[in-house]
Amino acid sequence: MTDLLQRMQHQQAEIDRIRRDIDSSLVSGCSRDNEVTATVRGTGRFTEIAIDPEALRRYDARDIGEMVAEAANDALEQLAKTAEQRLTPVLGELG
């Protein structure tokens, strides 16, 4: 029983370490034509939205808004994939 408890404590410590690493990481996502890039911290807070100056000349505000939303959603999807890849090995050990 003590061995099981120690193993669970070790796994929880590993999960906590990975979560801190993820929280401090930066992940980027792009709009479909890479005209907008969104960068998000592992905590889910956006740190930057970069818009290609050429896109500002070619598109109207509505199109730019859609591209920003695409890039933001892609960044959040990339963050979720990163977290899943990092946590899956440890969580798999629990099963």
HELIX and SHEET records of a PDB file:
HELIX    1   1 THR A    2  SER A   24  1                                  23    
HELIX    2   2 PRO A   53  ARG A   58  1                                   6    
HELIX    3   3 ALA A   61  LEU A   94  1                                  34    
SHEET    1   A 3 LEU A  26  CYS A  30  0                                        
SHEET    2   A 3 VAL A  36  ARG A  41 -1                                        
SHEET    3   A 3 PHE A  46  ILE A  51 -1                                        
END                                                                             
